Amino acid sequence: MRRMFVFLFVAGVVAGSAARPESRQAAEPVDVPAIARIRAEGLERSQVMDTAFWLTDRYGPRLDGSPEFEEAADWVMDRLRSWGVAAVAKERFPSPPGWSLLGFHATMTAPRVMPIVGMPKAWSPATRGTVTADVVRPIIESDADLAKYRGALRGKIVLLQPARPVRMLEHGDGTVLRYADHDGKWEQEAMSPPVPRGYRPGGSSGPVRLDLVQFYRDEGAIALFDRGPTSDLSAGGSDLSWLQQRPDGGTVLLQDEAVGLVNGRVGLPQVTLAVEHYNRMVRLLEHGVPVRVELNVSARFDEATRPSSFNIVGEIPGSDRASEVVLLGAHFDSWHGATGATDNAAGVAAMMEVLRILKATGLVPRRTVRIGLWGGEELGLVGSRAYAAAHFGTADRPAPDAARLAAYFNLDNGTGPIRGVWTQGNAAVQPIFQAWAAPLMDLGVTMISPRGVSQTDHVSFDVLGLPAFQFVQERYEYNSRTHHSSMDVYDRLQPDDLKQVATVAAVFAWHAATRDDVLPRRAAAGAAR
């Protein structure tokens, strides 16, 4: 009865849409029987949370180039093959040497004992065993200030930032973000005309910060502490400022993680602390109270894994249009502070589930449906950029396969349900996506936004002029609690929402793989970038 209800509901939505003369959806075919089968499999027999368990609790974290990264990939490849996915492989590309965190502890020993909540930055050098050192907070605002600290930092642990206020969390303060909140302001902004976009690699550090790190090293400091973001606003994730709220509350927010990678083994051990613990040390020093810390960072660099990174690919071959491809993507790497659940085991598990759903339902796509699980996203979209260059060429000199990419869909915004698609300013795809979304309105899929977003892997394809899109997801705690933090763990995943994510993505993948034409490019739509 439930399946019959779903079938009739979907059929009614599509028929109602087609009956409206003003609707542009009628011209785009919608496969109602296939949608019903996908919904039944994805919502009633889902395996997405089991996949997420293995990616996080067992094989997380998945720091790019680490042994755990390789082990997790081997498990994923075995799982895909067990579902009947073909051509499963690793496609490697050059990347930094591997790095593993072997051990860490930090304790404030004076003026009182306090176990410190913190996490070494990725690619941080190790300390020379356990060290105990005084903590200092240099105030350096110009080159002239450097002279005041020459000869005074040897053997010290340096605090890199001032303290900052930690605001109290209140009900309705935006900790959990929803598109319908605040009188619809967020949804109104998301549905407004496109804004300029561009590729903005993450994880970089400004020249002043790097010069200071070198100065501290030259002066003999033994380690550097920071407390993460400089405000309650995160720097990443979207062009929309209302998605950026970052409360604290004992969570380690790993910002500027690639500083360790920049410095490598010639740099200094660097640790990010929970802001409350960091602030306490700053205040003690400002009141003239000496602070000492016992610290151990144990880490290993591994040149043998070079080139250490890879993309995982696999596919369901198509039928009469098999040379054309619908590509589904999510980044496979995570940071090491937790198990990488919402960033991005959620996206990986959901895109894997799409392939499982298609295989389990027996649906055979006309086009090949391929999955790409990208390495190096946290280092600047390295894996997806390498794949795009190898398979599709450049914007000026496209490879033959570029014309055969029917669509690319990406997931990288956590555990929240899909509300629609960011269309990247491609007006021609809006009525198409609206038609595909109409039978999913009861699942909350209503927002086909004209705007574009950046800073995740769809950008690697979008900049080539290919039809590449990121799904609109509810952010929930993604920016406020889990993104690049020590709390990015399995418990933050929402099972029913991830079932919805995989089901909606499967519906979009199926229609992209079966429609007569590939999706229109933005240039053809006449929309500005």
Secondary structure, 3 states (H helix, E strand, C coil): CHHHHHHHHHHHHHHHHHHCCCCCHHHCCCCHHHHHHHHHHHHHCCCHHHHHHHHHHHCCCCCCCCHHHHHHHHHHHHHHHHCCCEEEEEEEECCCCEEEEEEEEEEEEECCCEECCEEECCCCCCCCCCEEEEEECCCCCCHHHHHHHCCCCCCCEEECCCCCCCCCCCCCCCCCECCCCHHHHHHHHHCCCCCCCCCCCCCCCCHHHHHHHHHHHHCCCCEEEECCCCCCECCCCCCCHHHCECCCCCCCECCCCCHHHHHHHHCCCEEEECHHHHHHHHHHHHCCCCCEEEEEEEEEEEHHHCCCEEEEEEEECCCCEEEEEEEEEEECCCCCCCCCHHHHHHHHHHHHHHHHHHHHHCCCCCEEEEEEEECCHHHCCHHHHHHHHHHHECCCCECHHHHHEEEEEECCCCCCCEEEEECCCCHHHHHHHHHHHHHHHHHCCCEEECCCCCCCCHHHHHCCCCCEEEEEECCECHHHHHCCECCCCHHHCCHHHHHHHHHHHHHHHHHHHHCCCCCCCHHHHCCCC
